[in-house]
């Protein structure tokens, strides 16, 4: 019984390490997308979407990073979906990259 307990404990710890590494990769991808320095994105919330998003055929589990209210014109609420390996799958709004580029463009 003690052996089973330790096995479950070790497996839980290894799973926690994998989840932390996955979150770190996803957070790094978000930082790359938003650029340096990132715009004021408001309050951040992070969650795991176990069923993925309906637009994807396979429905893989995804990290969902939500920000609101943002200072990006036309995007008061931003959601970024990242797979467990740190690749950005989808953004809401879809043209977030173009909006960030326009936001950073100097206004002379």
N, C-alpha and C positions, 0 to 999 in steps of 0.2 A: 504494500500500500504506500509506503514511504517512497518507493522507487517511482510509482506512478505520479505521486505528488510532485516530485522533483522534475520528472519528465515534462509534465504540464507547465510547471514554473519556467523551465528553460525554454520550452517552445513559445510560451507567451513573451518572454524577454526577447527572443530572436525575432518574433513577429513585430514587437514594438520597435526594434532597431530598424527593420525593413520599412515600417511605416514612417519613421522619422527620416530615414534617408530619402524616401519617396517624396515626402513633404518638402524637404530641403531642395531637391531637384526641381520640384514644381515652383517653389518660391523664387528660385534663381531664374527660372524661365520668365516669370512674371516681371522680375526686375529688369531683365534684358528687354522685354517688350515695352515697358514703361520708360526705359531710358534713365540716364543720370543727369541731373537730379530728376526724380519722378515728380509729376504734378501733384498738387494737393488732391488726394483721392478720397478724403473723408474717412468714414468708419469702414474698417475691413472686417469681413466675416469669412471664415473658411469652413468648408464642409466636404464630406466625401459623398459623391453621388454614386451609390452602389449599382443602380440600374443604368447609369450613363445618361445620355440624352437621346431623345426619340429620333433625332435626325440621323444618327449613326446606325448602321445596319447591325453591327455586332453588339452594341450597348456595353462597351467596356466600363469598368468603374473609373471615375474621374474625380479629380480635385476641383471644387468650385470655389473660386475666389470672387467675392462680391464686394463692391465698393459703392458707397453713396453717402452724401452727395458729392459729386466730383466738380471740378472747375473746368472740365473739358466742355467746350460749347456743343450743345446738342446731345450730350450724353450725361444726364444727371445721375444715371445708375449704370454701372458697368459690371458685367460678369465675365470671367475668364475661366474656361474649362481646360484643365491640363491632365494628361494621362499620367499614370504612376511613374513613367520613366522621365517625365519632365518635358514632354513635347506639347506645345499648345495646340489643342484640338479645335476650339471654337471660341469666339468672343461675342458678347452682346454689348453694344451694337456690332454688326458684322464688319463695318468699316472703321473699327477702332484705330488701326494703324494709321489710316489716312487722317483721322481726326487728331491724333497725337502729333502727326507731322504738321498739320495746319496750325495746331495750338502753339507749337514751338517756333513757327515761322515769325521772324521779326516784323512788327507793324511799323513801317516808317512813314 
